[in-house]
Amino acid sequence: MRCLASAGVWLSHGVCAPRESVVTPHFAERMDLVQPSAIRELLALGADPSIISFGGGYPDALLFPKDQLEAVFREVIQQPGGAAMQYAPSVGLPRLREQVAALMTADGTPCTAADVLILQGSQQGLDFAARMLVDPGDVIIAEDPTFLGALIAFNPSQPRYAAVPMDGEGMRMDLLEAALQTNRKVRMIYTVPDFQNPTGVTLSVARRQRLIELAEAYDVIVLEDTPYRHIRFAGETLPTLKSLDRSGRVIHLGSFSKVLVPGLRIGWAIAAPVLLERMGLLKVAQDTQTSTLNMAAASLFLDRYDLGAHITGLRAAYRRKKEVMLDAIRQHFPQEVTVTDPEGGLFTWATFPDGFDAAVFMLDVALPQARVAYVPGGSFFAVTQRANHARINFSAPSEDRIREGIAALGRALKAYPIP
């Protein structure tokens, strides 16, 4: 006898009970802020392969080092005693922590393996930081707009948000200072200083220095999120906020997702011992450890191959794709639409005239008619959503698909009544 999903459910003692007998759970209040993303629902419509998607924050899968990864996985699986398939220290494999510390030190942020916590992607670090620092009603200051994934990670901690507008140099420090002055219980300043998601804007050196000064003056922790930092294809490398930190108040998050492969789900946190220890306790509670097999493969890759050379190839490819996209936008979009010209990362940020709703346009026109998807910008705003923006990804599609998709989107925009 089968228990059909549509008709009933199996109970622990093997009885198939009618579905209506299942208890309705009493969810915690924090679950009110854990909701399906409207963006996810819109982009689900773009799963059709005939859709040209500029929606995800995906790297180009054709650039993944598949042969090298296959070789290192084969080797670590054959290690004597099955070491790579066993449990590992919750803070991460010692050798991988040493390698991350060496990468950080080479990038101008001196640290040791003891300063490194290996994470299940840097997204896990966002969750840990909020759970460690934020009680319901406490304030998180974020850029306006900010990374949607961070809001998703922070929301279960039930924070309030203070949003600080940006310009071409990143978060405005005069408005950050005003937010610190007017909001009680600010527990954290969250920033993506390098090629920010979603705008692609980079925080200037002077503003990085001022941000640290303000964090010191108001005794606030800074959460620095840097998944795109190494995908720089123009301009000079700027110092991390962590390298400017003199009192241990910056939590630095990094990731291999954009420079190696996202499927490994390996990120890291660099922080003062008092912070890293608490994040490590949350790590044990949440998942015990990051995959030993994936950590071992990543570590052997770093030992065996030249990550820097691989990143150089990524930079060249993404620089070319950005140029192709911006050239196509200049050629095909209405003049009223502006986009950012990032020096790195994966995205450009489109701004439409006031009154234009990018979500409505995508649902009614871009998907069904132009067969193009992007991410409407409204949900990237933590406090007051503004509908006349869109995040457009240039790293995942091929150059031909970029040209084709932008041309189709431009035709649809020119035929649409833009305010």
Buried (B, 14 or more C-beta within 10 A) or exposed (E): EEBEEEEBBEEEEEEBEEEEEEEEEEEEEEEEBEEEBEBEEBBEBBEEEEBBBBBBBBBBEEBBBEEBBEBBBEBBEEEEEEEBEEEBEBBBBEBBBBBBBBBBEEBEBEBEBEBBBBBBBBBBBBBBBBBBBBEEEBBBBBBBBBBBBBBBBBBBBBBBBBBBEBEEBBBBBEBBBEBBEEBEEBBBBBBBBBBBBBBBBBBBEEBBBBBBEBBBEBEBBBBBBBBBBBBBBEEEEBBBBBBBBEEBBBBBBBBBBBBBBBEBBBBBBBBBEEBBEBBBEBBEEBEEBBBBBBBBBBBBBBEEBEBEEBBEEBBEBBBEBBBBBBEBBEEBBEEEBEBBEBBBBBBBBBBBEEEBBBBEBBBEBBBEBBBBBBBBBBBBBBEEBBBBBBBBBBBBBEBEBBBBBBBBBBBBBEEBEBE
